[in-house]
């Protein structure tokens, strides 16, 4: 059991954000420079929000990466081998005890139900990241991704049935067994698994971080479709809003508009404004150069009145069916070793494992 440790809500103060730099052997290859430019924008925004960046990087790319970063950027570059850059789904999750001390936890990652090779990603915590933490990494044999898990201050965990019940993750594992595993690993007090809500083109099987997010003040930010009543998503996302009202009646809902974005082949892309990162007192919000951007910014600002909303163009990220939250994983305060924090504050540094 996690004892008195519980998965930390994203709005807790953080020291760092973990990212993985796009390289030529990832799926970013067709848009590599555009993707890297977006990552540089994210890194700069994280630093402005009083957090450092722990950045996995292919060894051959280290020199060119250093040349693209300002010398005073708070970035710790970690030479590493990885399949792709979706850090939300394989980077460790942090649980905190009553004294605010963070401990890393990981589930097994198998490429969202064996859709993609993730053998290198699945080892990233044990190879590179766990040793940076004050506490020992705790591992579960259960397959689960960070993007599938959303929690509030009361230890109430949200996830989705479509994701959890994909048999390519954990066979015929029941929702009750998942609840037991999450309570054991994450210390949550309640688990709600939503039945509705999915974006076309989403190969995560409906990660919660694309459709529903908690706010610190009993709010729910929901990727709705009220602006597109004739859209193929309208009924499913309306059912999601209704389900959230039934399951979480005490929460105020904030409905995001849904953009319509397709790729060059005409396939719908799962562009979600709910896929934002809370970074200390900032909300790093993905926008896509669409007319719905302005309403999304306003809605997220209303939902998070104590935060500054910083829009970041993520139109290239959605070409690979993800967005800003998917590429990032926050590390709460009192989790990393003091030596790592000191190194981060020195500017751009290369990690030398002890």
Secondary structure, DSSP 4 states (H G I P E B T S, - for coil): --TT-EEPPTTS-EEEEEEE---TTSTTGGGHHHHHHHHHHHHHHHHHTT-EEEEEE-GGGHHHHHHHS-TT--EEEEE---S---HHHHSPEEEE-TT--EEEEEEE--HHHHTS--TTGGGHIIIIIGGGBSS--EEEEEE--GGG-EE-TT-EEEEEHHHHT-HHHHTT--HHHHHHHHHHHH--SEEEEE-----TT-TTSS-GGGTEEE-TTSEEEEE--TT-TTSTTHHHHHHHHHHHHHH-TTSEEEEEP----B-TT-PBP---TT--EEETTEEEEEE-SSTTHHHHHHHHHHHTTTSEEEEEE-TTGGGGT--TTTT-EEEETT-B-HHHHHHHHTSSEE----
